[in-house]
């Protein structure tokens, strides 16, 4: 490749900074996924309540979060948060809440996929409702949702560059900073794309294999 278009020295020079940013990117993805997985399950369970006083407000909140851009949510929450709250914590929470609204639908589908006979068997064994959920329904539902949760984990990982909007220095921000200092953007941005690919693609293969095994 023509050296005016690509310079390997610049590519290797920016790599350590990108790896530092990758650590932040992975942290945001892991913590965000934990929040999203737990909160999404609670949302799915709460939406099954017969009380409209719970379902209607919760549905409005879920729809609002899902229908507004993640970038806008990040900036909005950042501007409203007290200055002592670290930007990274805000990023964790906003990512988690945003994806929890999507994961709640995955959990809902997983719960509805549990055969009715499982409920009947639990009733026949005189199991309490709480024990039925804990020991029978949720283990099967979560097992059915694992591929969907994996796909959302990949999506969250790829959307972490939005964290630059609230001052978090992840991979994309590192690449932009290097480009601004050297006036060379091709190498750092290409390296960012490759790092995302190197992590996302094997993960997608793992999720696909999981889908096949659980089918």
N, C-alpha and C positions, 0 to 999 in steps of 0.2 A: 504494500500500500504506500502511496506517495507520502513522504514525511510531512508535507505541508497539511495533509489531512489527518494523519495519525502519527503520534510520537510515543514510542514505547517508554522512553525515559519519563515522560510526564505521566504516563499511565501507572508505572510502578511508583512514582513519586507520590501520587495521590492515594494509593492503596491503603497505607496505614491510617490516614484520616477517615477513609471510607469504612474501614473495619471498626474504628471507634464509633462511627455513626451506626454501623450494623448492630453493635451491642445495644444501643438505645432502641433501635428498631425492633429487635427481638424482645427486649424487655417490654416495650409497649404492646407487642402482639401477645405475649404470654399472659401478662397481667390483664390486658383487655379481654382476652378469651376467657380467663377465669371468671371475671366479673360478668361477662355476657352469658356464659354457660349457666352460672348459678341464678342470675337475675332472670334470664330467659325462662328457666324452669319454673320459677315462682310466678312469672307472668302467665305462663301457660296454665298452671294450676288455678291461679286466681280467676282466669277467664272462664273456668268451668263452673264457677259458683253461680247459683240461680239468682242471686241478688242483683238487680239492675243498678243498685247504688254502688256496687263494686265494678261491675262489668262495663257500664256506660262510660264513667270517667276514665277507667283504665284503657278502654278502646280508643277514646279520644286522644289520650296521651301517646299511646302506641302509634296511632296513625299520624299524629303530628311529627313524632320523631322520625318515622319512616319516610315521610313525604317532604322533609326539609334536608338540605345538603349537610353532610358531615362537616364540611369546611365552615359553613355558617354556624353550626352548633359549637364547634371548637372556639371560634372567635367570640361568639356571644357569651358562652359560659366563662371564658377567660376574662372578658371585660367586666363581668358581674361578680367575679370571685374576689375575695379579700386579697390584698397584695402578698400576704404571708403564705398563701397557698402556692406551692411550687407548680410551675407550668406542666411538668411531667405528670404530676398527680392528676391535674385537670385532663391531660391527654388520656391517661389511663381510664378515668371515669367516663369521659365522653365517648371514647371508643367502645367501652364496655356496654354503656347504656344504649348506644346507637345499634350495636349488633345484637343486643339482647332482644330488641323488638323483632328482629328477623328470626332469631333462634327460637323464640317463643312459638312461632308457627311451625318450626321443625319439630319441636317437642309435642305440639298439639297433634301433628300428623302421626308421630310415633305412638302417642297414647291411644289415638283412635284406631291404630293398626293392631292393637292388642286384641285377640279374638274374644268375643263376648263370653265364650266358655270359661275363660280364665276368671272372670268376675263371678260366674255361677259356681265354679269350683271353690273359690275362696269363701263364698257365702255358705256353701254346703259344709265346709270345714269349720263354720262358725268363727271365722276370722273377723276381727274388727275392721272398720273401714280404713283406719290409719295403717294397720298392719297389712291389709290388702294392697294399699298403695306402695308401702315401703318394701314388702317382700315379693310381691307378684307383678304389679303393673309397672312401676318405675324401672326395675331392672330390664324388663323386656322393651319398654319404650325407649330408654336411653340407648340400648343396644341397636335399636332400629334407626336411631338418629345420628349415630357416630359418623357415617359418611357425610351427611349434611353439615354437621358441626365442623368437620374437617375442611369442607369447601369454604365455609365462612371464615375459618382461620386463615386460609390462603388469601381470601379477599381482604381481610383486615390487615394482613401483612403488607399487601400491595397498596393499601390506602394510608399507611403510616407516613408517607411524605407530606400529607396534609398537616402534620404536626409542626411543620415549619412556620405556619401562620401564627402560632403562639410562642415562637422563639425557641422551640426545641431543636437541638442540633442533632438530627439523625442523618442518614446517608445522603439524602437529596440536598439537605442544607450544606453538608460538608462539600459536596460536589459543586454547588453554586458558589460557595465561598472560595474554593480553589480556582474556579473559573474566573471569578471577579479579580482575583489577585494576579493571575497569570494570563488573562485574556484568552484562555484555552478551555473551551467547554466540551469539546467532542470527547476527549479522553475521560474526564471524570464522569460525565453523564452516561457514556457507554459502559464504563466499569460498574456504575450503579445498576444499570439494566442487567448486566451479566450476573451481578451478585443476587439480584432479585430472582433471576431465572434459575441460578444454581440452587437456590433454596426452594423456590416455589414448584419447580418441575418435579423433583423427586417426591415432594410432599403430595403433589397431585397424583402421581403414580401410586403412592401408598394408599391414598383415599380411594382411587379407582379399584385397587386390589381389594380393599375393605368392602366396597360395594358389591363386588363379585362374590366374595365369601359369605356376605350376609344376605345375599339375594335368595 
